[in-house]
Amino acid sequence: MLIKELKKIISNKWILFLLFVLSIFNIFFCINSQSKELKQSNEKIEQQQEKINNYSEYIQSMQENLNKISSFKMFNGKNNYHKKSAEKVINAYDKVKNVKPEFGNYSVIDNITKLGFSDVVIFIIILQCVVVSINCDRRNGMMKLIKSCKKGRVSLIISKIGAIIVSDLAVVLLIYIPLFVASINIIGCDKLNVPIQSVPGFYESAFNVSVIQYLIFYIVFKYIAAIAYSVILLVCVILFENIGILYTLIGIIMTLSILAKQFINWDYKLAVLKILSPVTLIDTTSLTYKYYNMNILEQPFNITGVAIVTICIYFIAFATMGIIFFSNNVDINIKLKKNNKALSQKFRVRTMTFMEYKKVLVINKGIFILIALAITQIYMMNNIDTQMDETQKYYSEYMQKLEGTTNDSKDLYIKQEQERFDNIQKEYDENTKLYMNNQISYESFMIISSQYSWDILPKEAFDMVKNNNEYVKKLKREEKINGWLIDDIGIKYLIEPKKIYNEIIAWIFMISAIILIVVSCFAYESETGMKKLTDSMLYGTEKLNKKKWGVSIVITTLAFVIANVPFIFVIVNNFRLSGVLAPAKSMQMFSEIPINVNILTVLIGIYLLKYIVVLIAMIVIILISKLCNGQIKQMAISFMVLVIPLIVYQLYIG
């Protein structure tokens, strides 16, 4: 029966395809982030090398400090938690005092093992496996038949739990092994038989193991944590048959879990809530990178051991609850479903367009794909650095004073500012000569140099302003266009986002979302067997296809808005854009534009062209859906044609 239950999960090709796609994305994003972190300064590299060389002294110093703390009079009580905790920490680090870390390239290990996209992928796939395993019998109406069999439900749910556990192992291995291999081969990593303390993020670890041994432990720990996730999700799926309520409940649980992990420290008395958080349990690195104790009934317990015990308790408790609830057909959502059915009968909408939106957004879970796209964009927006450097700040200040068409007063201001900088430079040159002739002291010259550096700082920005002013005057003289002096920092970011924002990654997510939704929209009838019915109706297929095209355009537009509007909002919120009504030729980058339009028109045109490109991508997806059979095949080809080139561009060019 275990094999049969496993086949039910595997037969759902959607899960396999989702696992493959997310695994590829995971490798891509991990490698991309690792490539950026490799570009660290020589100073950081030297600091890390110094830390490695002084490891023994660090451990000895830490133990001495803990000994001093534990000897304080206020900690002398027999039952004092802090004294006991300090002693346990000293004993733990005593095992690694003779460890000799080696300096090398181990940033890959740090990046692979930190909590991130890999854990999100594991959670998504496990959730789908659990939902498919439980709901496949519900949809086929097999529950009543199983109920009539001797021990039917009990043996069935035990088999389902076994199949889910096997699926968990496959998911964890298929996510991490390709990630390890790809990262180590592409980014590079030094030998893996060195102590785990050689890895920067594990410098304070109390584990006396090598890097390869820790990676094995990491995979095993992730697996047992994934099992804990599975049985918790299993109980949720059993109790809540309604998908909307189920996902809402899971969202609430995960939100509370994230809050507990983020805002509760290990030395708080509420640390027990943190260790109960499923997100904490899946974050293996946070449990092992440093030795921590938590206070349980005034006794210090190492968080790694407590986490393992918690996972075991979760498995036993929730697996037992799952067996009891499933075998007794417990479903606390039955009444709510009846009410929903009554409401839907009263307010039913029967248009074909409405049904297409329902298929795309509800049945095919397109709404969750769009929500995931929106969450991804919010995350990317939080990583945008909108801070201006010194030159940009001075440039913006100058343009704030001079913005608009040129005139005599602005020319006079620029002339006076140029004279001021000339005088600053002249005075500094004279003082330099005096210093070279020993006519002023070193200390005095240092003060003069410091003041000069401060006074001359706006010069680079002023030169840019002066250059723009000369260009605008030339524009008026030669082309009879009244150009403006404008603060164009934000405008340039809107035109070339890559300077502060990785637009390619945003497009990868956007196109992926469009592929998943549009392909499922056109494949629905074929996958459900309804195509024969629509083919037999007069104008049935033609009318249905028109509706699908309309829905696809709306979904594509929505995805485009989600992927682009947040960035525009960030720029509008952080930079001056009052110059968008100026003639486009006011900016030197638009000097070759053949028509005289304002900058706002050009910006609208640029984003309109981007939108047209996205619509063309949608048309390509629809053509692939029409020419190829099978939803998985259609998605795979669409990803190969549209997404893989973007990934290659980002990895090797972007």
C-alpha positions in Angstrom: 0.0 0.0 0.0 2.9 2.3 0.7 4.1 2.0 -3.0 0.5 2.7 -4.2 0.4 5.9 -2.1 3.8 6.9 -3.4 2.6 6.4 -7.0 -0.4 8.7 -6.3 2.0 11.5 -5.5 4.4 10.8 -8.3 1.6 10.4 -10.9 0.8 14.1 -10.3 3.2 15.5 -13.0 2.5 19.0 -11.8 4.5 18.3 -8.6 7.4 16.8 -10.5 7.5 19.8 -12.9 7.2 22.3 -10.1 10.1 20.5 -8.2 12.3 20.6 -11.4 11.6 24.3 -12.1 12.0 25.5 -8.5 15.2 23.4 -8.2 16.7 25.2 -11.3 15.6 28.6 -10.0 17.1 27.7 -6.6 20.5 26.9 -8.1 20.4 30.0 -10.2 19.6 32.4 -7.4 22.1 30.8 -5.0 24.9 31.0 -7.5 23.9 34.5 -8.4 24.0 35.7 -4.8 27.3 33.8 -4.2 28.9 35.5 -7.2 28.1 38.9 -5.7 29.5 38.0 -2.3 32.7 36.8 -3.8 33.5 40.4 -4.8 34.5 41.3 -1.2 37.2 43.7 -0.3 40.8 42.8 0.5 40.2 44.2 4.0 37.5 41.6 4.7 39.7 38.8 3.4 42.5 39.9 5.6 40.2 40.1 8.6 38.9 36.6 8.0 42.5 35.2 7.6 43.5 36.9 10.9 40.5 35.4 12.7 41.5 31.9 11.4 45.1 32.4 12.6 43.9 33.5 16.1 41.3 30.8 16.6 42.9 29.1 19.5 43.4 32.4 21.3 39.8 33.3 20.7 38.5 30.1 22.2 40.8 30.5 25.2 39.8 34.1 25.7 36.1 33.2 25.5 36.5 30.4 28.1 38.4 32.7 30.5 35.6 35.3 30.2 33.0 32.7 31.0 35.0 31.4 33.9 35.2 35.0 35.3 31.4 35.5 34.8 30.5 32.2 36.5 32.7 33.1 39.5 30.7 36.3 40.3 29.0 36.2 43.7 25.6 36.9 42.2 25.9 33.5 40.3 27.2 31.4 43.2 23.8 29.8 44.0 23.6 26.1 43.5 20.5 26.4 41.3 21.7 29.5 39.4 20.9 29.0 35.7 23.6 31.4 34.4 26.4 29.6 36.3 25.3 26.2 34.9 24.9 27.6 31.4 28.4 29.1 31.5 29.9 25.8 32.6 28.1 23.9 29.8 29.4 26.5 27.2 33.0 26.1 28.6 32.7 22.3 28.3 31.3 22.5 24.8 34.1 24.7 23.5 36.7 22.6 25.3 36.1 19.9 22.7 37.2 22.3 19.9 40.1 24.2 21.6 42.6 22.1 19.6 40.9 22.5 16.3 42.9 24.2 13.6 40.8 25.9 11.0 42.2 26.6 7.6 41.8 29.8 5.6 40.2 29.3 2.2 37.2 29.9 -0.2 34.2 28.6 1.8 31.6 31.3 1.0 29.7 28.6 -1.0 29.1 26.6 2.2 27.8 29.7 4.0 25.4 30.6 1.3 24.1 27.1 0.7 23.4 26.4 4.4 21.7 29.7 5.4 17.9 29.9 5.6 16.6 31.0 2.2 14.9 30.1 -1.1 15.8 26.4 -0.7 13.7 26.1 2.4 10.8 27.9 0.6 11.0 25.4 -2.2 11.0 22.4 0.2 8.0 23.8 2.0 6.0 24.4 -1.2 6.7 20.9 -2.6 6.0 19.1 0.7 2.7 21.0 1.0 1.7 19.9 -2.5 2.6 16.3 -1.8 0.5 16.3 1.4 -2.5 18.0 -0.3 -2.3 15.5 -3.3 -1.9 12.5 -1.0 -5.0 13.3 1.1 -7.3 14.9 -1.5 -6.8 12.3 -4.2 -9.1 9.8 -2.4 -11.6 12.6 -1.4 -12.0 13.7 -5.0 -12.5 10.2 -6.3 -15.1 9.5 -3.7 -13.1 6.6 -2.2 -13.5 7.6 1.4 -16.9 5.9 2.0 -15.6 2.7 0.4 -12.5 2.8 2.5 -14.6 3.3 5.6 -16.4 0.1 5.1 -13.1 -1.9 5.0 -11.6 -3.5 8.1 -9.1 -1.0 9.4 -9.3 0.6 6.0 -8.7 4.2 7.0 -6.0 3.4 9.7 -3.8 1.4 7.3 -4.4 3.9 4.5 -3.3 6.9 6.6 -0.3 5.1 7.9 0.7 4.3 4.3 0.1 7.9 3.3 2.4 9.1 6.1 5.0 6.6 5.0 4.7 7.8 1.4 5.0 11.4 2.5 8.2 10.6 4.5 9.7 9.0 1.5 8.7 12.0 -0.6 10.4 14.3 1.9 13.6 12.5 1.5 13.5 12.7 -2.3 12.6 16.4 -2.2 15.5 17.3 0.2 18.0 15.3 -1.8 16.8 16.7 -5.1 17.0 20.3 -3.9 20.4 20.2 -2.0 22.6 17.7 -3.9 22.3 19.5 -7.3 22.7 22.8 -5.4 25.9 21.6 -3.7 27.4 20.1 -6.9 26.5 23.2 -9.1 27.7 25.7 -6.5 31.0 24.0 -5.8 31.7 23.5 -9.5 30.7 26.9 -10.7 31.7 29.2 -7.8 34.5 27.0 -6.4 35.3 25.7 -3.0 38.5 24.6 -1.2 38.9 21.1 0.3 36.0 19.8 2.4 38.0 17.8 4.9 39.0 20.8 7.0 37.2 21.7 10.3 33.8 23.4 10.0 35.3 26.4 11.8 37.1 27.2 8.6 33.8 28.4 7.1 33.3 32.1 8.1 29.7 31.6 9.3 30.7 28.7 11.5 33.7 30.2 13.2 32.0 30.0 16.6 30.6 26.5 16.1 31.1 23.9 18.9 30.9 21.0 16.5 34.2 19.1 16.2 33.5 17.9 12.6 34.8 18.5 9.1 33.0 20.5 6.5 31.8 17.4 4.6 30.6 15.8 7.9 28.7 18.9 8.7 27.0 18.9 5.3 25.9 15.3 5.8 24.5 16.3 9.3 22.9 19.3 7.7 21.0 17.2 5.1 19.9 14.7 7.7 18.7 17.5 10.0 16.8 19.2 7.2 15.2 15.9 6.4 13.9 15.2 9.9 12.7 18.8 10.1 10.9 18.4 6.8 9.1 15.3 8.3 8.0 17.5 11.2 6.6 20.0 8.7 4.9 17.2 6.8 2.9 15.8 9.7 1.8 19.3 10.8 0.6 20.0 7.3 -1.0 16.6 7.2 -3.2 17.4 10.2 -4.2 20.8 8.6 -5.1 19.2 5.3 -7.2 16.4 7.0 -9.1 18.9 9.1 -9.7 21.6 6.5 -10.9 20.3 3.1 -11.6 23.8 1.8 -8.4 24.9 0.1 -9.0 28.6 0.8 -9.3 28.0 4.6 -6.4 25.6 4.5 -4.0 28.0 2.9 -5.1 30.8 5.2 -4.5 28.7 8.2 -1.1 27.6 7.0 -0.3 31.3 6.3 -1.2 32.3 9.8 0.9 29.4 11.3 3.9 30.4 9.2 3.6 34.1 10.0 3.5 33.4 13.8 6.4 31.0 13.3 8.5 33.6 11.5 7.7 36.3 14.1 8.7 33.9 17.0 12.0 33.1 15.2 12.8 36.7 14.4 11.9 38.5 17.6 12.6 36.1 20.5 16.2 35.6 21.6 17.6 32.4 23.1 18.2 34.1 26.4 14.6 35.1 26.8 12.2 33.1 29.0 9.9 32.9 26.0 12.7 31.0 24.1 10.5 27.9 24.3 8.1 29.5 21.8 11.1 30.1 19.5 12.1 26.4 19.5 8.5 25.4 18.9 8.5 27.5 15.7 8.7 25.3 12.6 10.8 27.9 10.8 13.4 27.7 13.6 13.5 23.9 13.3 14.1 24.1 9.5 16.9 26.7 10.0 19.7 24.2 10.8 22.4 26.8 10.6 20.9 29.0 13.3 20.9 26.0 15.6 24.5 25.0 15.0 26.6 27.9 14.0 27.2 28.8 17.7 26.7 27.1 21.0 23.6 28.4 22.7 21.7 27.2 25.8 18.0 27.9 26.5 16.4 28.0 29.9 14.0 25.2 30.6 12.8 25.1 34.3 16.1 26.9 35.3 18.2 24.2 33.6 20.4 25.0 30.6 19.8 22.8 27.5 21.6 23.1 24.2 19.3 24.3 21.5 20.4 21.7 18.9 19.4 18.8 21.2 16.2 20.5 22.2 15.4 21.0 18.5 15.9 17.3 17.8 13.6 16.4 20.7 11.0 18.9 19.6 11.0 17.4 16.0 10.5 13.9 17.5 7.6 15.2 19.7 6.0 17.0 16.7 6.2 13.8 14.6 4.7 11.5 17.2 2.0 14.0 18.3 0.9 15.1 14.8 1.2 11.7 13.2 -1.0 10.3 16.0 -3.5 13.2 15.5 -3.5 12.6 11.8 -4.3 8.9 12.2 -7.1 9.6 14.7 -8.7 12.5 12.6 -8.4 10.6 9.3 -9.7 7.3 10.6 -12.7 9.1 12.3 -13.4 11.3 9.3 -13.0 14.5 11.4 -13.5 17.6 9.2 -14.3 20.8 11.1 -15.1 22.6 7.8 -18.2 20.6 6.8 -20.8 23.2 7.9 -18.8 26.1 6.4 -18.7 24.3 3.1 -22.5 23.9 3.1 -23.0 27.6 3.8 -20.6 28.4 1.0 -22.6 26.2 -1.3 -25.8 27.9 -0.4 -24.3 31.3 -1.0 -22.9 30.3 -4.3 -26.3 29.1 -5.5 -27.8 32.4 -4.5 -25.1 34.6 -6.2 -24.0 32.3 -9.0 -22.4 34.0 -12.0 -22.8 32.1 -15.2 -20.7 34.0 -17.8 -18.0 32.1 -19.7 -15.5 34.8 -18.9 -16.1 34.5 -15.2 -15.6 30.7 -15.4 -12.3 31.2 -17.2 -11.1 33.5 -14.4 -12.3 30.9 -11.9 -10.4 28.1 -13.7 -7.2 30.2 -13.9 -7.1 31.9 -10.5 -8.9 29.4 -8.2 -8.9 25.9 -9.7 -5.3 26.2 -11.1 -4.2 28.3 -8.1 -3.1 31.2 -10.3 -4.0 33.6 -7.5 -1.2 32.1 -5.4 1.3 32.4 -8.2 0.4 36.1 -8.5 0.7 36.6 -4.7 4.1 34.8 -4.8 5.2 37.2 -7.6 4.0 40.2 -5.5 5.8 38.9 -2.4 9.0 38.4 -4.5 8.7 42.0 -5.8 8.3 43.4 -2.2 11.4 41.4 -1.2 13.4 42.8 -4.1 12.2 46.4 -3.4 13.5 46.1 0.2 16.9 45.3 -1.2 17.1 48.4 -3.4 19.7 50.9 -2.3 18.2 54.3 -2.9 20.9 56.2 -0.9 22.7 58.8 -3.1 26.4 59.1 -3.0 28.1 62.4 -2.2 28.3 63.5 -5.8 24.7 62.7 -6.4 23.6 64.6 -3.3 25.5 67.8 -4.4 24.3 67.3 -8.0 20.7 67.1 -6.7 21.2 70.3 -4.6 22.6 72.2 -7.5 19.7 71.1 -9.8 17.2 72.1 -7.1 18.4 75.7 -7.4 18.9 75.7 -11.2 16.0 73.5 -12.5 14.3 74.9 -15.5 15.3 76.7 -18.7 18.6 78.6 -18.7 18.8 82.4 -18.1 21.3 85.1 -17.2 20.8 84.7 -13.4 21.6 81.0 -13.6 24.6 81.6 -15.8 25.8 84.2 -13.3 25.4 81.7 -10.4 27.4 79.0 -12.4 30.1 81.6 -13.1 30.4 82.6 -9.5 30.5 79.0 -8.4 33.3 78.3 -10.9 35.3 81.2 -9.5 34.8 80.0 -6.0 36.2 76.5 -6.9 39.1 78.2 -8.8 39.9 80.3 -5.7 39.8 77.2 -3.5 42.2 75.3 -5.8 44.5 78.3 -6.1 44.7 78.8 -2.3 45.4 75.1 -1.8 48.2 75.1 -4.5 49.8 78.1 -2.8 49.7 76.4 0.6 51.2 73.3 -1.0 54.1 75.3 -2.2 54.6 76.9 1.2 54.6 73.4 2.8 57.1 72.1 0.3 59.4 75.1 1.1 59.0 74.3 4.9 57.2 77.6 5.5 54.2 76.0 7.2 54.2 73.0 9.6 53.0 69.5 8.8 50.1 69.9 11.3 49.0 73.1 9.7 49.2 71.6 6.2 47.1 68.6 7.3 44.4 71.0 8.6 44.5 72.9 5.4 44.3 69.7 3.3 41.4 68.5 5.3 39.5 71.7 4.8 40.4 71.7 1.1 39.0 68.1 0.7 35.8 69.2 2.3 35.4 72.5 0.2 36.3 70.9 -3.1 33.9 67.9 -2.6 31.0 69.4 -4.7 33.4 70.1 -7.6 32.6 66.9 -9.5 28.9 67.5 -9.2 29.3 71.1 -10.3 31.3 70.0 -13.4 28.3 67.8 -14.4 25.9 70.7 -13.9 28.2 73.0 -15.9 28.5 70.5 -18.7 24.7 70.1 -18.8 24.2 73.9 -18.9 26.6 74.2 -21.8 24.7 71.4 -23.6 21.3 73.0 -23.0 22.5 76.4 -24.3 23.9 74.6 -27.4 20.6 72.9 -27.9 18.8 76.2 -27.8 21.3 77.8 -30.2 21.4 75.0 -32.8 18.0 73.3 -32.6 15.9 76.1 -31.2 14.7 73.9 -28.3 14.4 75.4 -24.9 16.0 72.6 -22.9 15.9 72.4 -19.1 18.5 71.9 -16.4 16.9 69.0 -14.5 17.7 66.6 -11.6 17.8 63.4 -13.8 19.1 60.9 -11.2 15.7 59.2 -10.7 14.8 59.5 -14.4 18.0 57.7 -15.4 17.2 54.9 -12.9 13.7 54.5 -14.5 15.5 54.2 -17.9 18.4 52.0 -16.7 17.2 50.2 -13.5 20.2 47.8 -13.4 22.3 50.3 -11.6 20.3 49.8 -8.4 17.8 47.0 -9.2 18.2 43.7 -10.9 15.4 43.9 -13.5 16.4 40.7 -15.2 15.6 38.7 -12.1 12.3 40.5 -11.8 11.6 39.5 -15.5 12.5 35.9 -14.8 9.9 35.7 -12.1 7.3 37.6 -14.2 7.7 35.5 -17.3 7.7 32.3 -15.1 4.4 33.4 -13.5 2.9 34.1 -16.9 4.0 30.7 -18.3 2.5 28.8 -15.3 -0.9 30.7 -15.5 -1.3 31.0 -19.3 -0.3 27.4 -20.1 -2.7 26.0 -17.4 -5.4 28.3 -18.8 -5.2 26.8 -22.3 -4.5 23.2 -21.1 -7.4 23.0 -18.7 -9.9 21.4 -21.1 -7.4 18.9 -22.4 -6.2 17.9 -18.9 -9.8 17.5 -17.6 -11.2 15.7 -20.7 -13.6 18.7 -21.4 -12.0 19.3 -24.8 -14.2 16.7 -26.5 -17.3 18.4 -25.2 -16.3 21.9 -26.4 -15.2 20.5 -29.8 -18.7 19.1 -30.3 -20.4 22.5 -29.7 -21.2 25.0 -32.4 -18.6 27.8 -32.2 -17.7 26.3 -28.8 -13.9 26.1 -29.2 -13.7 29.4 -31.1 -15.7 31.3 -28.5 -13.8 29.6 -25.6 -10.4 30.5 -27.2 -11.4 34.1 -27.5 -12.2 34.2 -23.8 -8.9 32.5 -22.9 -7.0 35.1 -25.0 -8.8 37.8 -23.1 -8.1 36.3 -19.7 -4.4 35.7 -20.7 -4.0 39.4 -21.7 -5.5 40.5 -18.4 -3.3 38.1 -16.4 -0.2 39.1 -18.3 -1.0 42.8 -17.8 -1.5 42.2 -14.1 1.9 40.3 -13.9 3.6 43.2 -15.7 2.1 45.7 -13.3 3.2 43.7 -10.3 6.7 43.4 -11.7 7.2 47.1 -12.6 4.9 49.4 -10.7 6.6 48.8 -7.3 10.0 49.8 -8.7 8.4 53.0 -10.2 6.8 53.7 -6.9 10.2 53.4 -5.1 11.9 55.8 -7.5 9.0 58.3 -7.3 9.2 58.1 -3.5 12.9 58.6 -3.2 14.0 60.9 -6.1 12.9 64.2 -7.6 11.1 63.7 -10.9 9.8 67.3 -11.4 11.8 67.5 -14.6 9.7 64.8 -16.5 7.8 67.6 -18.3 11.0 69.0 -19.8 11.9 68.3 -23.4 13.5 64.9 -23.8 16.5 66.4 -25.5 17.3 68.2 -22.2 19.0 64.9 -21.3 22.1 64.2 -23.4 21.2 60.5 -23.6 18.2 61.5 -25.7 20.0 64.0 -28.0 19.4 61.8 -31.0 15.6 61.5 -30.7 14.2 62.7 -34.0 11.0 64.3 -32.5 10.6 67.0 -29.8 8.6 65.3 -27.0 8.9 65.6 -23.2 10.7 63.1 -20.9 7.4 61.7 -19.6 6.4 60.7 -23.1 9.7 58.9 -23.6 9.3 57.1 -20.2 5.8 56.0 -21.1 7.1 54.8 -24.5 9.9 52.8 -22.9 7.5 51.0 -20.5 5.0 50.5 -23.3 7.7 48.8 -25.3 8.5 46.6 -22.4 4.7 45.7 -22.1 4.6 44.9 -25.8 7.6 42.5 -25.3 5.7 40.8 -22.5 2.6 40.5 -24.7 4.8 38.9 -27.4 6.1 36.5 -24.8 2.5 35.7 -23.9 1.7 35.0 -27.6 4.7 32.7 -27.9 3.5 30.8 -24.8 0.0 30.4 -26.3 1.4 29.2 -29.7 3.5 26.6 -27.8 0.3 25.6 -25.9 -1.5 25.2 -29.3 1.3 23.3 -31.1 2.3 20.9 -28.3 0.4 18.3 -26.4 0.5 17.9 -22.6 0.7 20.6 -20.0 4.1 19.6 -18.6 5.6 19.6 -22.1 4.1 23.0 -22.9 5.5 24.5 -19.7 8.9 22.9 -20.2 9.2 24.2 -23.8 8.0 27.7 -22.7 10.6 27.8 -20.0 13.4 26.7 -22.4 12.4 29.3 -25.0 11.7 32.3 -22.7 13.2 31.8 -19.2 16.5 29.9 -19.7 17.9 32.6 -22.0 17.3 35.2 -19.3 19.0 33.0 -16.7 22.0 32.5 -19.0 22.1 36.3 -19.6 22.0 37.0 -15.9 24.7 34.4 -15.0 27.2 35.2 -17.8 26.5 38.8 -18.8 24.2 40.6 -16.4 
